[in-house]
Amino acid sequence: MRNSRALVAAGAAVAVLGLAAPAAVARDGMPAHPSNIVALPSVIARGGQLTITVDGCPRGGTATSNAFSPTRLTPIHGAKDTAKGTAVINSNANPGSYDITVTCDSRTLTRPAAFTVIGGVRGGIGGSSSSGATATDIAIGSGLVAAAVIGGGVFWMRRRSEKRI
């Protein structure tokens, strides 16, 4: 049983490598084109800085989105065919998911829902709507205290009567 599982696992691994090899060979002969757009952080507030990294963009390019101004991508030295840029999210960007479109060497690639803009924090009095306890708060608290006193008294009286037996 163990040998057959190992054989199936080995066969699956060979099949995956066999299918991936032609794709790798075909890419070496073709000119680079943008692929694998990564936006970090994936969730960002308005005014935040978004780092965009793109593979297959050896001479740099441009990244665009409805949430930020067009951003220049520059090649990363030491990383083959990879470019990077930093975009600042517009202060008036609506909360939600945004696409990023990258153009490198007249080729474009769009990554849908690449990042999400979250709404800003509203400052103020911290969610408090009144000062002090309301009549309802006092009634609930008094009821809980009364229930605790009665329950404690019953428990105490019961323990006391058990000792006399």
VMD Tcl script that builds the backbone (N, CA, C; Angstrom):
set m [mol new atoms 495]
animate dup $m
set s [atomselect $m all]
$s set {name element resname resid chain x y z} {
  {N N MET 1 A 0.821 -1.191 0.000}
  {CA C MET 1 A 0.000 0.000 0.000}
  {C C MET 1 A 0.866 1.256 0.000}
  {N N ARG 2 A 1.928 1.233 0.822}
  {CA C ARG 2 A 2.807 2.392 0.892}
  {C C ARG 2 A 3.531 2.621 -0.430}
  {N N ASN 3 A 3.979 1.538 -1.059}
  {CA C ASN 3 A 4.713 1.668 -2.314}
  {C C ASN 3 A 3.838 2.253 -3.413}
  {N N SER 4 A 2.563 1.886 -3.434}
  {CA C SER 4 A 1.688 2.404 -4.476}
  {C C SER 4 A 1.422 3.898 -4.258}
  {N N ARG 5 A 1.307 4.328 -2.998}
  {CA C ARG 5 A 1.122 5.761 -2.728}
  {C C ARG 5 A 2.357 6.549 -3.153}
  {N N ALA 6 A 3.533 6.023 -2.843}
  {CA C ALA 6 A 4.774 6.692 -3.220}
  {C C ALA 6 A 4.900 6.756 -4.736}
  {N N LEU 7 A 4.506 5.686 -5.408}
  {CA C LEU 7 A 4.567 5.652 -6.867}
  {C C LEU 7 A 3.616 6.680 -7.473}
  {N N VAL 8 A 2.416 6.806 -6.928}
  {CA C VAL 8 A 1.451 7.784 -7.432}
  {C C VAL 8 A 1.967 9.198 -7.198}
  {N N ALA 9 A 2.531 9.472 -6.023}
  {CA C ALA 9 A 3.066 10.795 -5.712}
  {C C ALA 9 A 4.226 11.145 -6.649}
  {N N ALA 10 A 5.108 10.188 -6.886}
  {CA C ALA 10 A 6.240 10.422 -7.785}
  {C C ALA 10 A 5.751 10.672 -9.211}
  {N N GLY 11 A 4.760 9.925 -9.643}
  {CA C GLY 11 A 4.205 10.118 -10.985}
  {C C GLY 11 A 3.571 11.492 -11.133}
  {N N ALA 12 A 2.871 11.951 -10.095}
  {CA C ALA 12 A 2.253 13.271 -10.150}
  {C C ALA 12 A 3.310 14.367 -10.224}
  {N N ALA 13 A 4.401 14.201 -9.465}
  {CA C ALA 13 A 5.477 15.188 -9.488}
  {C C ALA 13 A 6.135 15.249 -10.861}
  {N N VAL 14 A 6.374 14.109 -11.479}
  {CA C VAL 14 A 6.978 14.071 -12.810}
  {C C VAL 14 A 6.046 14.716 -13.829}
  {N N ALA 15 A 4.757 14.480 -13.719}
  {CA C ALA 15 A 3.789 15.076 -14.651}
  {C C ALA 15 A 3.781 16.598 -14.531}
  {N N VAL 16 A 3.812 17.106 -13.320}
  {CA C VAL 16 A 3.818 18.555 -13.124}
  {C C VAL 16 A 5.087 19.165 -13.708}
  {N N LEU 17 A 6.248 18.551 -13.449}
  {CA C LEU 17 A 7.493 19.067 -14.007}
  {C C LEU 17 A 7.511 18.974 -15.526}
  {N N GLY 18 A 6.952 17.917 -16.050}
  {CA C GLY 18 A 6.907 17.749 -17.495}
  {C C GLY 18 A 6.054 18.801 -18.169}
  {N N LEU 19 A 4.974 19.213 -17.518}
  {CA C LEU 19 A 4.124 20.240 -18.097}
  {C C LEU 19 A 4.729 21.632 -17.940}
  {N N ALA 20 A 5.518 21.865 -16.893}
  {CA C ALA 20 A 6.098 23.179 -16.646}
  {C C ALA 20 A 7.324 23.432 -17.516}
  {N N ALA 21 A 8.061 22.407 -17.888}
  {CA C ALA 21 A 9.297 22.576 -18.652}
  {C C ALA 21 A 9.081 23.232 -20.016}
  {N N PRO 22 A 8.093 22.816 -20.832}
  {CA C PRO 22 A 7.918 23.491 -22.122}
  {C C PRO 22 A 7.593 24.972 -21.966}
  {N N ALA 23 A 6.867 25.349 -20.931}
  {CA C ALA 23 A 6.534 26.756 -20.730}
  {C C ALA 23 A 7.792 27.553 -20.402}
  {N N ALA 24 A 8.680 26.989 -19.619}
  {CA C ALA 24 A 9.921 27.676 -19.261}
  {C C ALA 24 A 10.822 27.825 -20.482}
  {N N VAL 25 A 10.915 26.816 -21.307}
  {CA C VAL 25 A 11.748 26.875 -22.504}
  {C C VAL 25 A 11.187 27.866 -23.501}
  {N N ALA 26 A 9.876 27.894 -23.675}
  {CA C ALA 26 A 9.261 28.801 -24.636}
  {C C ALA 26 A 9.471 30.255 -24.227}
  {N N ARG 27 A 9.555 30.549 -22.945}
  {CA C ARG 27 A 9.687 31.922 -22.491}
  {C C ARG 27 A 11.077 32.475 -22.779}
  {N N ASP 28 A 12.113 31.606 -22.763}
  {CA C ASP 28 A 13.477 32.092 -22.989}
  {C C ASP 28 A 13.654 32.702 -24.372}
  {N N GLY 29 A 12.967 32.206 -25.354}
  {CA C GLY 29 A 13.112 32.720 -26.703}
  {C C GLY 29 A 12.248 33.924 -26.986}
  {N N MET 30 A 11.299 34.234 -26.130}
  {CA C MET 30 A 10.369 35.339 -26.363}
  {C C MET 30 A 10.832 36.577 -25.611}
  {N N PRO 31 A 10.459 37.782 -26.109}
  {CA C PRO 31 A 10.780 38.986 -25.357}
  {C C PRO 31 A 9.971 39.017 -24.059}
  {N N ALA 32 A 10.530 39.683 -23.040}
  {CA C ALA 32 A 9.856 39.755 -21.743}
  {C C ALA 32 A 8.554 40.540 -21.866}
  {N N HIS 33 A 7.589 40.129 -21.091}
  {CA C HIS 33 A 6.324 40.861 -21.011}
  {C C HIS 33 A 5.874 40.869 -19.555}
  {N N PRO 34 A 5.127 41.885 -19.173}
  {CA C PRO 34 A 4.776 42.013 -17.759}
  {C C PRO 34 A 3.962 40.824 -17.260}
  {N N SER 35 A 4.298 40.400 -16.050}
  {CA C SER 35 A 3.577 39.299 -15.411}
  {C C SER 35 A 3.705 39.453 -13.906}
  {N N ASN 36 A 2.881 38.763 -13.184}
  {CA C ASN 36 A 2.965 38.695 -11.728}
  {C C ASN 36 A 3.045 40.071 -11.068}
  {N N ILE 37 A 1.972 40.822 -11.153}
  {CA C ILE 37 A 1.900 42.122 -10.488}
  {C C ILE 37 A 1.605 41.885 -9.010}
  {N N VAL 38 A 2.455 42.433 -8.139}
  {CA C VAL 38 A 2.274 42.298 -6.691}
  {C C VAL 38 A 2.149 43.696 -6.097}
  {N N ALA 39 A 1.074 43.930 -5.335}
  {CA C ALA 39 A 0.858 45.210 -4.654}
  {C C ALA 39 A 0.881 44.962 -3.153}
  {N N LEU 40 A 1.767 45.677 -2.448}
  {CA C LEU 40 A 1.881 45.528 -0.997}
  {C C LEU 40 A 1.833 46.888 -0.328}
  {N N PRO 41 A 1.100 47.065 0.722}
  {CA C PRO 41 A 0.205 46.095 1.345}
  {C C PRO 41 A -1.053 45.913 0.504}
  {N N SER 42 A -1.721 44.800 0.681}
  {CA C SER 42 A -2.908 44.521 -0.124}
  {C C SER 42 A -4.126 45.294 0.372}
  {N N VAL 43 A -4.092 45.741 1.634}
  {CA C VAL 43 A -5.141 46.594 2.185}
  {C C VAL 43 A -4.462 47.859 2.686}
  {N N ILE 44 A -4.939 49.028 2.215}
  {CA C ILE 44 A -4.239 50.279 2.485}
  {C C ILE 44 A -5.245 51.401 2.710}
  {N N ALA 45 A -4.874 52.362 3.530}
  {CA C ALA 45 A -5.712 53.528 3.783}
  {C C ALA 45 A -5.381 54.623 2.775}
  {N N ARG 46 A -6.302 55.559 2.623}
  {CA C ARG 46 A -6.061 56.707 1.750}
  {C C ARG 46 A -4.825 57.462 2.225}
  {N N GLY 47 A -4.000 57.892 1.278}
  {CA C GLY 47 A -2.771 58.607 1.613}
  {C C GLY 47 A -1.587 57.693 1.868}
  {N N GLY 48 A -1.806 56.384 1.908}
  {CA C GLY 48 A -0.732 55.429 2.158}
  {C C GLY 48 A 0.108 55.163 0.924}
  {N N GLN 49 A 1.285 54.579 1.132}
  {CA C GLN 49 A 2.186 54.256 0.032}
  {C C GLN 49 A 2.062 52.782 -0.331}
  {N N LEU 50 A 1.841 52.530 -1.606}
  {CA C LEU 50 A 1.657 51.186 -2.138}
  {C C LEU 50 A 2.882 50.829 -2.970}
  {N N THR 51 A 3.519 49.708 -2.656}
  {CA C THR 51 A 4.674 49.253 -3.427}
  {C C THR 51 A 4.198 48.266 -4.484}
  {N N ILE 52 A 4.558 48.527 -5.726}
  {CA C ILE 52 A 4.146 47.688 -6.852}
  {C C ILE 52 A 5.388 47.042 -7.445}
  {N N THR 53 A 5.371 45.713 -7.555}
  {CA C THR 53 A 6.476 44.963 -8.137}
  {C C THR 53 A 5.940 44.158 -9.306}
  {N N VAL 54 A 6.673 44.194 -10.430}
  {CA C VAL 54 A 6.232 43.515 -11.647}
  {C C VAL 54 A 7.380 42.710 -12.232}
  {N N ASP 55 A 7.119 41.454 -12.530}
  {CA C ASP 55 A 8.096 40.618 -13.234}
  {C C ASP 55 A 7.916 40.821 -14.734}
  {N N GLY 56 A 8.968 40.587 -15.501}
  {CA C GLY 56 A 8.897 40.686 -16.958}
  {C C GLY 56 A 8.867 42.119 -17.440}
  {N N CYS 57 A 9.520 43.007 -16.735}
  {CA C CYS 57 A 9.539 44.427 -17.087}
  {C C CYS 57 A 10.980 44.937 -16.942}
  {N N PRO 58 A 11.911 44.466 -17.817}
  {CA C PRO 58 A 13.337 44.733 -17.612}
  {C C PRO 58 A 13.747 46.192 -17.748}
  {N N ARG 59 A 13.032 46.980 -18.531}
  {CA C ARG 59 A 13.412 48.382 -18.726}
  {C C ARG 59 A 12.503 49.345 -17.971}
  {N N GLY 60 A 11.642 48.814 -17.109}
  {CA C GLY 60 A 10.729 49.666 -16.366}
  {C C GLY 60 A 9.461 49.921 -17.156}
  {N N GLY 61 A 8.570 50.680 -16.574}
  {CA C GLY 61 A 7.303 50.965 -17.224}
  {C C GLY 61 A 6.456 51.876 -16.365}
  {N N THR 62 A 5.134 51.743 -16.529}
  {CA C THR 62 A 4.191 52.597 -15.806}
  {C C THR 62 A 3.068 51.758 -15.223}
  {N N ALA 63 A 2.689 52.090 -13.991}
  {CA C ALA 63 A 1.550 51.439 -13.333}
  {C C ALA 63 A 0.461 52.485 -13.163}
  {N N THR 64 A -0.785 52.115 -13.501}
  {CA C THR 64 A -1.907 53.038 -13.365}
  {C C THR 64 A -3.066 52.359 -12.647}
  {N N SER 65 A -3.858 53.194 -11.985}
  {CA C SER 65 A -5.048 52.728 -11.286}
  {C C SER 65 A -5.945 53.931 -11.042}
  {N N ASN 66 A -7.206 53.688 -10.753}
  {CA C ASN 66 A -8.122 54.774 -10.427}
  {C C ASN 66 A -7.847 55.338 -9.036}
  {N N ALA 67 A -7.056 54.639 -8.226}
  {CA C ALA 67 A -6.804 55.070 -6.858}
  {C C ALA 67 A -5.526 55.888 -6.705}
  {N N PHE 68 A -4.663 55.939 -7.735}
  {CA C PHE 68 A -3.430 56.716 -7.642}
  {C C PHE 68 A -3.033 57.250 -9.006}
  {N N SER 69 A -2.157 58.252 -8.994}
  {CA C SER 69 A -1.651 58.836 -10.237}
  {C C SER 69 A -0.725 57.839 -10.916}
  {N N PRO 70 A -0.537 57.952 -12.245}
  {CA C PRO 70 A 0.394 57.051 -12.922}
  {C C PRO 70 A 1.768 57.065 -12.226}
  {N N THR 71 A 2.288 55.871 -12.020}
  {CA C THR 71 A 3.523 55.707 -11.258}
  {C C THR 71 A 4.587 55.048 -12.113}
  {N N ARG 72 A 5.779 55.599 -12.069}
  {CA C ARG 72 A 6.910 55.074 -12.832}
  {C C ARG 72 A 7.470 53.836 -12.145}
  {N N LEU 73 A 7.685 52.785 -12.920}
  {CA C LEU 73 A 8.321 51.557 -12.433}
  {C C LEU 73 A 9.764 51.558 -12.936}
  {N N THR 74 A 10.714 51.343 -12.036}
  {CA C THR 74 A 12.124 51.327 -12.419}
  {C C THR 74 A 12.685 49.928 -12.203}
  {N N PRO 75 A 13.629 49.516 -13.055}
  {CA C PRO 75 A 14.220 48.180 -12.902}
  {C C PRO 75 A 14.930 48.023 -11.564}
  {N N ILE 76 A 14.839 46.829 -11.008}
  {CA C ILE 76 A 15.552 46.511 -9.771}
  {C C ILE 76 A 16.886 45.904 -10.157}
  {N N HIS 77 A 17.973 46.528 -9.722}
  {CA C HIS 77 A 19.303 46.005 -10.044}
  {C C HIS 77 A 19.535 44.698 -9.299}
  {N N GLY 78 A 19.985 43.690 -10.020}
  {CA C GLY 78 A 20.249 42.389 -9.424}
  {C C GLY 78 A 19.071 41.434 -9.532}
  {N N ALA 79 A 17.907 41.945 -9.917}
  {CA C ALA 79 A 16.736 41.085 -10.100}
  {C C ALA 79 A 16.390 41.090 -11.587}
  {N N LYS 80 A 16.529 39.950 -12.210}
  {CA C LYS 80 A 16.342 39.854 -13.654}
  {C C LYS 80 A 14.899 40.156 -14.047}
  {N N ASP 81 A 14.710 41.124 -14.937}
  {CA C ASP 81 A 13.413 41.459 -15.536}
  {C C ASP 81 A 12.354 41.899 -14.519}
  {N N THR 82 A 12.755 42.458 -13.387}
  {CA C THR 82 A 11.787 42.886 -12.388}
  {C C THR 82 A 11.888 44.390 -12.193}
  {N N ALA 83 A 10.718 45.051 -12.111}
  {CA C ALA 83 A 10.661 46.492 -11.886}
  {C C ALA 83 A 9.783 46.770 -10.676}
  {N N LYS 84 A 10.019 47.955 -10.089}
  {CA C LYS 84 A 9.322 48.295 -8.853}
  {C C LYS 84 A 9.022 49.782 -8.826}
  {N N GLY 85 A 7.911 50.142 -8.173}
  {CA C GLY 85 A 7.557 51.546 -8.014}
  {C C GLY 85 A 6.706 51.734 -6.773}
  {N N THR 86 A 6.608 52.994 -6.329}
  {CA C THR 86 A 5.808 53.312 -5.150}
  {C C THR 86 A 4.751 54.331 -5.537}
  {N N ALA 87 A 3.499 53.996 -5.259}
  {CA C ALA 87 A 2.370 54.880 -5.560}
  {C C ALA 87 A 1.767 55.376 -4.256}
  {N N VAL 88 A 1.273 56.614 -4.267}
  {CA C VAL 88 A 0.591 57.182 -3.108}
  {C C VAL 88 A -0.908 57.182 -3.422}
  {N N ILE 89 A -1.678 56.553 -2.540}
  {CA C ILE 89 A -3.129 56.451 -2.735}
  {C C ILE 89 A -3.748 57.832 -2.569}
  {N N ASN 90 A -4.635 58.195 -3.496}
  {CA C ASN 90 A -5.304 59.495 -3.451}
  {C C ASN 90 A -6.098 59.656 -2.163}
  {N N SER 91 A -6.097 60.861 -1.620}
  {CA C SER 91 A -6.825 61.119 -0.370}
  {C C SER 91 A -8.334 61.062 -0.573}
  {N N ASN 92 A -8.793 61.170 -1.812}
  {CA C ASN 92 A -10.235 61.109 -2.082}
  {C C ASN 92 A -10.663 59.774 -2.696}
  {N N ALA 93 A -9.803 58.749 -2.620}
  {CA C ALA 93 A -10.140 57.425 -3.167}
  {C C ALA 93 A -11.267 56.803 -2.344}
  {N N ASN 94 A -12.253 56.264 -3.034}
  {CA C ASN 94 A -13.361 55.606 -2.348}
  {C C ASN 94 A -12.929 54.244 -1.825}
  {N N PRO 95 A -13.464 53.826 -0.681}
  {CA C PRO 95 A -13.140 52.485 -0.189}
  {C C PRO 95 A -13.593 51.417 -1.181}
  {N N GLY 96 A -12.785 50.360 -1.320}
  {CA C GLY 96 A -13.121 49.259 -2.220}
  {C C GLY 96 A -11.887 48.691 -2.898}
  {N N SER 97 A -12.106 47.713 -3.761}
  {CA C SER 97 A -11.011 47.055 -4.488}
  {C C SER 97 A -10.677 47.820 -5.756}
  {N N TYR 98 A -9.400 47.834 -6.102}
  {CA C TYR 98 A -8.935 48.530 -7.295}
  {C C TYR 98 A -8.023 47.624 -8.117}
  {N N ASP 99 A -8.094 47.811 -9.448}
  {CA C ASP 99 A -7.236 47.103 -10.385}
  {C C ASP 99 A -5.949 47.906 -10.575}
  {N N ILE 100 A -4.896 47.219 -11.022}
  {CA C ILE 100 A -3.659 47.882 -11.430}
  {C C ILE 100 A -3.365 47.436 -12.861}
  {N N THR 101 A -3.078 48.405 -13.723}
  {CA C THR 101 A -2.675 48.108 -15.098}
  {C C THR 101 A -1.231 48.550 -15.264}
  {N N VAL 102 A -0.400 47.640 -15.750}
  {CA C VAL 102 A 1.028 47.907 -15.943}
  {C C VAL 102 A 1.327 47.890 -17.437}
  {N N THR 103 A 2.108 48.879 -17.875}
  {CA C THR 103 A 2.554 48.937 -19.270}
  {C C THR 103 A 4.069 48.901 -19.283}
  {N N CYS 104 A 4.629 47.891 -19.961}
  {CA C CYS 104 A 6.075 47.725 -20.123}
  {C C CYS 104 A 6.338 47.381 -21.577}
  {N N ASP 105 A 7.215 48.142 -22.225}
  {CA C ASP 105 A 7.581 47.876 -23.626}
  {C C ASP 105 A 6.344 47.723 -24.510}
  {N N SER 106 A 5.393 48.606 -24.379}
  {CA C SER 106 A 4.155 48.626 -25.171}
  {C C SER 106 A 3.265 47.409 -24.935}
  {N N ARG 107 A 3.516 46.649 -23.898}
  {CA C ARG 107 A 2.663 45.518 -23.530}
  {C C ARG 107 A 1.986 45.858 -22.212}
  {N N THR 108 A 0.724 45.474 -22.093}
  {CA C THR 108 A -0.009 45.787 -20.864}
  {C C THR 108 A -0.517 44.525 -20.191}
  {N N LEU 109 A -0.657 44.645 -18.893}
  {CA C LEU 109 A -1.211 43.565 -18.081}
  {C C LEU 109 A -2.015 44.218 -16.971}
  {N N THR 110 A -3.219 43.701 -16.723}
  {CA C THR 110 A -4.070 44.219 -15.656}
  {C C THR 110 A -4.277 43.139 -14.617}
  {N N ARG 111 A -4.097 43.513 -13.366}
  {CA C ARG 111 A -4.408 42.608 -12.263}
  {C C ARG 111 A -5.670 43.125 -11.586}
  {N N PRO 112 A -6.769 42.397 -11.737}
  {CA C PRO 112 A -8.011 42.837 -11.104}
  {C C PRO 112 A -7.939 42.690 -9.587}
  {N N ALA 113 A -8.575 43.618 -8.897}
  {CA C ALA 113 A -8.647 43.608 -7.428}
  {C C ALA 113 A -7.261 43.399 -6.806}
  {N N ALA 114 A -6.286 44.178 -7.250}
  {CA C ALA 114 A -4.907 44.037 -6.783}
  {C C ALA 114 A -4.731 44.504 -5.345}
  {N N PHE 115 A -5.530 45.494 -4.935}
  {CA C PHE 115 A -5.441 45.993 -3.568}
  {C C PHE 115 A -6.781 46.595 -3.177}
  {N N THR 116 A -6.949 46.825 -1.877}
  {CA C THR 116 A -8.205 47.360 -1.349}
  {C C THR 116 A -7.917 48.606 -0.536}
  {N N VAL 117 A -8.669 49.668 -0.828}
  {CA C VAL 117 A -8.570 50.907 -0.063}
  {C C VAL 117 A -9.644 50.855 1.022}
  {N N ILE 118 A -9.214 51.165 2.253}
  {CA C ILE 118 A -10.171 51.199 3.357}
  {C C ILE 118 A -10.475 52.648 3.697}
  {N N GLY 119 A -11.637 52.863 4.308}
  {CA C GLY 119 A -12.053 54.212 4.682}
  {C C GLY 119 A -11.227 54.742 5.832}
  {N N GLY 120 A -11.216 56.037 5.980}
  {CA C GLY 120 A -10.468 56.677 7.045}
  {C C GLY 120 A -11.155 56.527 8.387}
  {N N VAL 121 A -10.423 56.801 9.425}
  {CA C VAL 121 A -10.945 56.728 10.786}
  {C C VAL 121 A -11.566 58.072 11.135}
  {N N ARG 122 A -12.743 58.034 11.709}
  {CA C ARG 122 A -13.391 59.267 12.130}
  {C C ARG 122 A -13.000 59.569 13.570}
  {N N GLY 123 A -12.477 60.743 13.781}
  {CA C GLY 123 A -12.099 61.148 15.129}
  {C C GLY 123 A -13.314 61.689 15.867}
  {N N GLY 124 A -13.178 61.882 17.134}
  {CA C GLY 124 A -14.293 62.431 17.893}
  {C C GLY 124 A -14.194 62.024 19.338}
  {N N ILE 125 A -15.329 61.834 19.952}
  {CA C ILE 125 A -15.353 61.548 21.376}
  {C C ILE 125 A -15.318 60.054 21.664}
  {N N GLY 126 A -14.900 59.268 20.703}
  {CA C GLY 126 A -14.689 57.844 20.947}
  {C C GLY 126 A -15.940 57.004 20.969}
  {N N GLY 127 A -17.000 57.453 20.356}
  {CA C GLY 127 A -18.225 56.665 20.290}
  {C C GLY 127 A -19.173 56.928 21.439}
  {N N SER 128 A -18.769 57.741 22.379}
  {CA C SER 128 A -19.631 58.052 23.516}
  {C C SER 128 A -20.733 58.994 23.071}
  {N N SER 129 A -21.958 58.720 23.489}
  {CA C SER 129 A -23.067 59.581 23.098}
  {C C SER 129 A -23.684 60.298 24.288}
  {N N SER 130 A -23.218 59.993 25.487}
  {CA C SER 130 A -23.740 60.672 26.674}
  {C C SER 130 A -22.642 60.749 27.714}
  {N N SER 131 A -22.872 61.542 28.716}
  {CA C SER 131 A -21.882 61.617 29.788}
  {C C SER 131 A -22.472 60.948 31.020}
  {N N GLY 132 A -21.839 59.907 31.493}
  {CA C GLY 132 A -22.310 59.198 32.671}
  {C C GLY 132 A -23.289 58.096 32.335}
  {N N ALA 133 A -23.762 57.438 33.393}
  {CA C ALA 133 A -24.682 56.307 33.237}
  {C C ALA 133 A -26.108 56.816 33.003}
  {N N THR 134 A -26.825 56.130 32.166}
  {CA C THR 134 A -28.227 56.466 31.924}
  {C C THR 134 A -29.093 55.744 32.950}
  {N N ALA 135 A -30.378 56.082 32.984}
  {CA C ALA 135 A -31.311 55.438 33.912}
  {C C ALA 135 A -31.385 53.936 33.643}
  {N N THR 136 A -31.304 53.533 32.386}
  {CA C THR 136 A -31.350 52.115 32.033}
  {C C THR 136 A -30.123 51.387 32.569}
  {N N ASP 137 A -28.941 52.008 32.434}
  {CA C ASP 137 A -27.716 51.403 32.964}
  {C C ASP 137 A -27.818 51.188 34.474}
  {N N ILE 138 A -28.351 52.169 35.179}
  {CA C ILE 138 A -28.480 52.069 36.633}
  {C C ILE 138 A -29.465 50.972 37.011}
  {N N ALA 139 A -30.579 50.862 36.294}
  {CA C ALA 139 A -31.581 49.831 36.591}
  {C C ALA 139 A -31.001 48.437 36.373}
  {N N ILE 140 A -30.277 48.251 35.273}
  {CA C ILE 140 A -29.681 46.939 34.991}
  {C C ILE 140 A -28.646 46.594 36.059}
  {N N GLY 141 A -27.774 47.539 36.387}
  {CA C GLY 141 A -26.759 47.298 37.407}
  {C C GLY 141 A -27.368 46.981 38.763}
  {N N SER 142 A -28.406 47.729 39.153}
  {CA C SER 142 A -29.074 47.474 40.438}
  {C C SER 142 A -29.707 46.089 40.471}
  {N N GLY 143 A -30.327 45.680 39.371}
  {CA C GLY 143 A -30.929 44.347 39.280}
  {C C GLY 143 A -29.897 43.242 39.424}
  {N N LEU 144 A -28.743 43.412 38.819}
  {CA C LEU 144 A -27.680 42.410 38.928}
  {C C LEU 144 A -27.129 42.327 40.344}
  {N N VAL 145 A -26.950 43.475 40.986}
  {CA C VAL 145 A -26.462 43.482 42.372}
  {C C VAL 145 A -27.481 42.815 43.285}
  {N N ALA 146 A -28.770 43.130 43.123}
  {CA C ALA 146 A -29.822 42.527 43.953}
  {C C ALA 146 A -29.857 41.016 43.771}
  {N N ALA 147 A -29.747 40.539 42.532}
  {CA C ALA 147 A -29.752 39.102 42.263}
  {C C ALA 147 A -28.550 38.429 42.923}
  {N N ALA 148 A -27.400 39.071 42.905}
  {CA C ALA 148 A -26.208 38.508 43.532}
  {C C ALA 148 A -26.365 38.435 45.046}
  {N N VAL 149 A -26.945 39.479 45.667}
  {CA C VAL 149 A -27.137 39.487 47.117}
  {C C VAL 149 A -28.128 38.403 47.533}
  {N N ILE 150 A -29.231 38.276 46.812}
  {CA C ILE 150 A -30.239 37.261 47.140}
  {C C ILE 150 A -29.651 35.866 46.951}
  {N N GLY 151 A -28.954 35.642 45.829}
  {CA C GLY 151 A -28.349 34.338 45.574}
  {C C GLY 151 A -27.313 33.983 46.619}
  {N N GLY 152 A -26.503 34.953 47.039}
  {CA C GLY 152 A -25.506 34.708 48.075}
  {C C GLY 152 A -26.147 34.395 49.414}
  {N N GLY 153 A -27.235 35.112 49.732}
  {CA C GLY 153 A -27.944 34.857 50.983}
  {C C GLY 153 A -28.542 33.470 51.023}
  {N N VAL 154 A -29.158 33.034 49.927}
  {CA C VAL 154 A -29.750 31.692 49.868}
  {C C VAL 154 A -28.655 30.637 50.013}
  {N N PHE 155 A -27.544 30.813 49.338}
  {CA C PHE 155 A -26.440 29.864 49.430}
  {C C PHE 155 A -25.915 29.794 50.870}
  {N N TRP 156 A -25.733 30.939 51.505}
  {CA C TRP 156 A -25.216 30.993 52.870}
  {C C TRP 156 A -26.169 30.321 53.853}
  {N N MET 157 A -27.448 30.609 53.726}
  {CA C MET 157 A -28.437 30.016 54.632}
  {C C MET 157 A -28.492 28.494 54.441}
  {N N ARG 158 A -28.376 28.042 53.247}
  {CA C ARG 158 A -28.431 26.608 52.962}
  {C C ARG 158 A -27.217 25.901 53.561}
  {N N ARG 159 A -26.036 26.504 53.423}
  {CA C ARG 159 A -24.819 25.913 53.987}
  {C C ARG 159 A -24.914 25.868 55.503}
  {N N ARG 160 A -25.501 26.893 56.067}
  {CA C ARG 160 A -25.624 26.974 57.513}
  {C C ARG 160 A -26.546 25.865 58.051}
  {N N SER 161 A -27.638 25.609 57.306}
  {CA C SER 161 A -28.585 24.579 57.756}
  {C C SER 161 A -28.004 23.188 57.565}
  {N N GLU 162 A -27.097 22.960 56.617}
  {CA C GLU 162 A -26.477 21.669 56.402}
  {C C GLU 162 A -25.539 21.305 57.554}
  {N N LYS 163 A -24.926 22.284 58.183}
  {CA C LYS 163 A -23.992 22.018 59.292}
  {C C LYS 163 A -24.728 21.516 60.526}
  {N N ARG 164 A -26.001 21.835 60.703}
  {CA C ARG 164 A -26.778 21.435 61.876}
  {C C ARG 164 A -27.246 19.985 61.793}
  {N N ILE 165 A -27.245 19.403 60.638}
  {CA C ILE 165 A -27.753 18.043 60.489}
  {C C ILE 165 A -26.774 17.025 61.013}
}
mol reanalyze $m
mol bondsrecalc $m
mol representation Tube
mol addrep $m
